[in-house]
Amino acid sequence: MRSKDKSLMEKIRVFVDDFAMSHLGKAPSTREIGLEFDINKATAYRYLVRMSELGMLQYTDGELHTELIDKINKEYSMVGAIDASVPAGAPDMADDAYVEEYFPIPSSFLRGQKGKFYSMPVRGESMISAGIDDGDIVIFNDKCEPNEGDIVVAYIDGEGNTLKRYCTDKKGSYLWAENESWSDRKRMFGRKFTVRGIAVKVLKDL
């Protein structure tokens, strides 16, 4: 091919990787490549075939691969961002939280767990001894069968949502605040609650 064709091939290679990075690992189609470079689909196809022959990428049976695309983890879980805070302190009086948007997170980041996932910002200091600070984002699975010691999002009857440690004793289950500077009486958040989800990950700003 002519020298200008080689220049276009390099631009296509860069575009393919950039497209994949912004589309969760999905490679662009010949139509999308054509639109980007003002060429038709047939021409885009011929470029991909030639680039594959030159080892710039792999294009076989309509499937497009590059070294970068093959490294992208394409197993994602969708997380619903809820437009409300989970108080790590007093329970939230507002119980009308709703999902504002959904965003993808690699499934491996969530330890391969299955289920529906949601995220909410944390407010308060009752969980700081567990490494959860005011302003953190907690991701939780909506399964409601916690084990002893799990950190849960729970609804306290008549009050609202809160983030606490799930504990049990001879009397049953209860919620416990993880702030070692508080008295035991203050750390006890009661036994009348409904678990809404189990925390699996915390996101922090540095």
Contacts in CASP RR format, 6 or more apart in sequence:
PFRMAT RR
TARGET T0000
AUTHOR 0000-0000-0000
METHOD contacts of the structure
MODEL  1
MRSKDKSLMEKIRVFVDDFAMSHLGKAPSTREIGLEFDINKATAYRYLVR
MSELGMLQYTDGELHTELIDKINKEYSMVGAIDASVPAGAPDMADDAYVE
EYFPIPSSFLRGQKGKFYSMPVRGESMISAGIDDGDIVIFNDKCEPNEGD
IVVAYIDGEGNTLKRYCTDKKGSYLWAENESWSDRKRMFGRKFTVRGIAV
KVLKDL
1 9 0 8 1.000
1 50 0 8 1.000
5 47 0 8 1.000
8 37 0 8 1.000
8 47 0 8 1.000
9 47 0 8 1.000
9 50 0 8 1.000
9 51 0 8 1.000
9 54 0 8 1.000
9 56 0 8 1.000
10 56 0 8 1.000
11 37 0 8 1.000
12 33 0 8 1.000
12 37 0 8 1.000
12 44 0 8 1.000
12 47 0 8 1.000
12 48 0 8 1.000
12 51 0 8 1.000
13 51 0 8 1.000
13 56 0 8 1.000
13 57 0 8 1.000
13 66 0 8 1.000
15 28 0 8 1.000
15 33 0 8 1.000
15 36 0 8 1.000
15 37 0 8 1.000
16 27 0 8 1.000
16 28 0 8 1.000
16 33 0 8 1.000
16 57 0 8 1.000
16 64 0 8 1.000
16 66 0 8 1.000
16 69 0 8 1.000
17 66 0 8 1.000
17 68 0 8 1.000
17 69 0 8 1.000
19 26 0 8 1.000
19 27 0 8 1.000
19 28 0 8 1.000
19 32 0 8 1.000
20 26 0 8 1.000
20 27 0 8 1.000
20 28 0 8 1.000
20 66 0 8 1.000
20 68 0 8 1.000
20 69 0 8 1.000
20 72 0 8 1.000
21 68 0 8 1.000
21 72 0 8 1.000
24 72 0 8 1.000
24 74 0 8 1.000
24 76 0 8 1.000
24 104 0 8 1.000
25 69 0 8 1.000
25 72 0 8 1.000
25 74 0 8 1.000
27 63 0 8 1.000
27 64 0 8 1.000
27 65 0 8 1.000
27 66 0 8 1.000
27 69 0 8 1.000
28 36 0 8 1.000
28 64 0 8 1.000
30 41 0 8 1.000
30 44 0 8 1.000
30 45 0 8 1.000
30 48 0 8 1.000
31 41 0 8 1.000
31 44 0 8 1.000
33 39 0 8 1.000
33 44 0 8 1.000
33 47 0 8 1.000
33 48 0 8 1.000
34 40 0 8 1.000
34 41 0 8 1.000
34 43 0 8 1.000
34 44 0 8 1.000
37 44 0 8 1.000
39 47 0 8 1.000
48 57 0 8 1.000
48 59 0 8 1.000
48 64 0 8 1.000
49 59 0 8 1.000
51 57 0 8 1.000
51 59 0 8 1.000
52 58 0 8 1.000
52 59 0 8 1.000
52 60 0 8 1.000
57 64 0 8 1.000
57 65 0 8 1.000
57 66 0 8 1.000
58 64 0 8 1.000
58 65 0 8 1.000
58 66 0 8 1.000
59 65 0 8 1.000
73 106 0 8 1.000
73 107 0 8 1.000
73 108 0 8 1.000
75 106 0 8 1.000
75 107 0 8 1.000
75 108 0 8 1.000
76 104 0 8 1.000
76 105 0 8 1.000
76 106 0 8 1.000
76 107 0 8 1.000
77 104 0 8 1.000
77 105 0 8 1.000
77 106 0 8 1.000
77 107 0 8 1.000
77 110 0 8 1.000
77 112 0 8 1.000
77 113 0 8 1.000
77 115 0 8 1.000
77 117 0 8 1.000
78 102 0 8 1.000
78 103 0 8 1.000
78 104 0 8 1.000
78 105 0 8 1.000
78 117 0 8 1.000
79 102 0 8 1.000
79 103 0 8 1.000
79 104 0 8 1.000
79 105 0 8 1.000
79 117 0 8 1.000
79 118 0 8 1.000
79 119 0 8 1.000
79 139 0 8 1.000
80 99 0 8 1.000
80 100 0 8 1.000
80 101 0 8 1.000
80 102 0 8 1.000
80 103 0 8 1.000
80 117 0 8 1.000
80 118 0 8 1.000
80 119 0 8 1.000
81 99 0 8 1.000
81 100 0 8 1.000
81 101 0 8 1.000
81 102 0 8 1.000
81 103 0 8 1.000
81 118 0 8 1.000
81 119 0 8 1.000
81 120 0 8 1.000
82 97 0 8 1.000
82 98 0 8 1.000
82 99 0 8 1.000
82 100 0 8 1.000
82 118 0 8 1.000
82 119 0 8 1.000
82 120 0 8 1.000
83 97 0 8 1.000
83 98 0 8 1.000
83 99 0 8 1.000
83 100 0 8 1.000
84 92 0 8 1.000
84 94 0 8 1.000
84 96 0 8 1.000
84 97 0 8 1.000
84 98 0 8 1.000
84 120 0 8 1.000
84 161 0 8 1.000
85 92 0 8 1.000
85 120 0 8 1.000
85 121 0 8 1.000
85 122 0 8 1.000
85 123 0 8 1.000
86 92 0 8 1.000
86 120 0 8 1.000
86 121 0 8 1.000
86 122 0 8 1.000
86 123 0 8 1.000
86 138 0 8 1.000
86 153 0 8 1.000
86 161 0 8 1.000
86 162 0 8 1.000
86 163 0 8 1.000
87 122 0 8 1.000
87 123 0 8 1.000
87 124 0 8 1.000
87 126 0 8 1.000
87 161 0 8 1.000
87 162 0 8 1.000
87 163 0 8 1.000
88 122 0 8 1.000
88 123 0 8 1.000
88 124 0 8 1.000
88 125 0 8 1.000
88 126 0 8 1.000
88 127 0 8 1.000
88 128 0 8 1.000
88 132 0 8 1.000
88 134 0 8 1.000
88 162 0 8 1.000
88 163 0 8 1.000
88 164 0 8 1.000
88 177 0 8 1.000
89 123 0 8 1.000
89 124 0 8 1.000
89 125 0 8 1.000
89 126 0 8 1.000
89 162 0 8 1.000
89 177 0 8 1.000
90 159 0 8 1.000
90 162 0 8 1.000
91 156 0 8 1.000
91 159 0 8 1.000
91 160 0 8 1.000
91 161 0 8 1.000
91 162 0 8 1.000
91 189 0 8 1.000
92 123 0 8 1.000
92 159 0 8 1.000
92 160 0 8 1.000
92 161 0 8 1.000
92 162 0 8 1.000
93 159 0 8 1.000
93 160 0 8 1.000
94 160 0 8 1.000
95 155 0 8 1.000
95 160 0 8 1.000
95 161 0 8 1.000
97 120 0 8 1.000
97 161 0 8 1.000
99 118 0 8 1.000
105 117 0 8 1.000
105 139 0 8 1.000
107 113 0 8 1.000
109 201 0 8 1.000
110 117 0 8 1.000
110 139 0 8 1.000
110 141 0 8 1.000
110 200 0 8 1.000
110 201 0 8 1.000
111 200 0 8 1.000
113 141 0 8 1.000
113 200 0 8 1.000
115 141 0 8 1.000
115 142 0 8 1.000
115 143 0 8 1.000
116 141 0 8 1.000
116 142 0 8 1.000
117 139 0 8 1.000
117 140 0 8 1.000
117 141 0 8 1.000
117 142 0 8 1.000
117 200 0 8 1.000
118 139 0 8 1.000
118 140 0 8 1.000
118 142 0 8 1.000
119 137 0 8 1.000
119 138 0 8 1.000
119 139 0 8 1.000
119 140 0 8 1.000
119 203 0 8 1.000
120 137 0 8 1.000
120 138 0 8 1.000
120 140 0 8 1.000
120 153 0 8 1.000
120 161 0 8 1.000
121 135 0 8 1.000
121 136 0 8 1.000
121 137 0 8 1.000
121 138 0 8 1.000
122 132 0 8 1.000
122 133 0 8 1.000
122 134 0 8 1.000
122 135 0 8 1.000
122 136 0 8 1.000
122 137 0 8 1.000
122 138 0 8 1.000
122 163 0 8 1.000
122 202 0 8 1.000
123 134 0 8 1.000
123 135 0 8 1.000
124 134 0 8 1.000
125 133 0 8 1.000
125 134 0 8 1.000
125 179 0 8 1.000
126 163 0 8 1.000
126 164 0 8 1.000
126 177 0 8 1.000
126 178 0 8 1.000
126 179 0 8 1.000
126 182 0 8 1.000
126 187 0 8 1.000
127 133 0 8 1.000
127 151 0 8 1.000
127 163 0 8 1.000
127 164 0 8 1.000
127 165 0 8 1.000
127 177 0 8 1.000
127 178 0 8 1.000
127 179 0 8 1.000
128 178 0 8 1.000
128 179 0 8 1.000
129 178 0 8 1.000
129 179 0 8 1.000
129 180 0 8 1.000
130 151 0 8 1.000
130 165 0 8 1.000
130 178 0 8 1.000
131 178 0 8 1.000
131 202 0 8 1.000
132 138 0 8 1.000
132 151 0 8 1.000
132 163 0 8 1.000
132 178 0 8 1.000
132 202 0 8 1.000
133 204 0 8 1.000
135 205 0 8 1.000
136 202 0 8 1.000
136 203 0 8 1.000
136 204 0 8 1.000
137 202 0 8 1.000
137 203 0 8 1.000
137 204 0 8 1.000
138 151 0 8 1.000
138 153 0 8 1.000
138 163 0 8 1.000
138 199 0 8 1.000
138 201 0 8 1.000
138 202 0 8 1.000
138 203 0 8 1.000
139 199 0 8 1.000
139 200 0 8 1.000
139 201 0 8 1.000
139 202 0 8 1.000
139 203 0 8 1.000
140 152 0 8 1.000
140 153 0 8 1.000
140 196 0 8 1.000
140 197 0 8 1.000
140 198 0 8 1.000
140 199 0 8 1.000
140 200 0 8 1.000
141 197 0 8 1.000
141 198 0 8 1.000
141 200 0 8 1.000
142 196 0 8 1.000
142 197 0 8 1.000
143 197 0 8 1.000
143 198 0 8 1.000
144 194 0 8 1.000
144 195 0 8 1.000
144 196 0 8 1.000
144 197 0 8 1.000
144 198 0 8 1.000
145 195 0 8 1.000
146 152 0 8 1.000
146 166 0 8 1.000
146 195 0 8 1.000
146 197 0 8 1.000
146 198 0 8 1.000
147 166 0 8 1.000
148 166 0 8 1.000
148 167 0 8 1.000
148 168 0 8 1.000
149 165 0 8 1.000
149 166 0 8 1.000
149 167 0 8 1.000
150 165 0 8 1.000
150 166 0 8 1.000
150 198 0 8 1.000
150 199 0 8 1.000
151 163 0 8 1.000
151 164 0 8 1.000
151 165 0 8 1.000
151 166 0 8 1.000
151 178 0 8 1.000
151 198 0 8 1.000
151 199 0 8 1.000
152 163 0 8 1.000
152 164 0 8 1.000
152 165 0 8 1.000
152 166 0 8 1.000
152 175 0 8 1.000
152 195 0 8 1.000
152 196 0 8 1.000
152 197 0 8 1.000
152 198 0 8 1.000
152 199 0 8 1.000
153 161 0 8 1.000
153 162 0 8 1.000
153 163 0 8 1.000
153 195 0 8 1.000
153 196 0 8 1.000
153 197 0 8 1.000
153 198 0 8 1.000
153 199 0 8 1.000
154 161 0 8 1.000
154 162 0 8 1.000
154 163 0 8 1.000
154 164 0 8 1.000
154 166 0 8 1.000
154 175 0 8 1.000
154 193 0 8 1.000
154 194 0 8 1.000
154 195 0 8 1.000
154 196 0 8 1.000
154 197 0 8 1.000
155 161 0 8 1.000
155 162 0 8 1.000
155 193 0 8 1.000
155 194 0 8 1.000
155 196 0 8 1.000
156 162 0 8 1.000
156 175 0 8 1.000
156 189 0 8 1.000
156 190 0 8 1.000
156 192 0 8 1.000
156 193 0 8 1.000
157 192 0 8 1.000
157 193 0 8 1.000
157 194 0 8 1.000
161 196 0 8 1.000
162 175 0 8 1.000
162 189 0 8 1.000
163 199 0 8 1.000
164 175 0 8 1.000
164 176 0 8 1.000
164 177 0 8 1.000
164 178 0 8 1.000
164 189 0 8 1.000
165 175 0 8 1.000
165 176 0 8 1.000
165 177 0 8 1.000
165 178 0 8 1.000
166 173 0 8 1.000
166 175 0 8 1.000
166 176 0 8 1.000
166 195 0 8 1.000
167 173 0 8 1.000
167 174 0 8 1.000
167 175 0 8 1.000
167 176 0 8 1.000
168 174 0 8 1.000
171 191 0 8 1.000
172 191 0 8 1.000
173 191 0 8 1.000
174 188 0 8 1.000
174 189 0 8 1.000
174 190 0 8 1.000
174 191 0 8 1.000
175 188 0 8 1.000
175 189 0 8 1.000
175 190 0 8 1.000
175 191 0 8 1.000
175 193 0 8 1.000
176 187 0 8 1.000
176 188 0 8 1.000
176 189 0 8 1.000
177 186 0 8 1.000
177 187 0 8 1.000
177 188 0 8 1.000
177 189 0 8 1.000
178 187 0 8 1.000
179 187 0 8 1.000
END
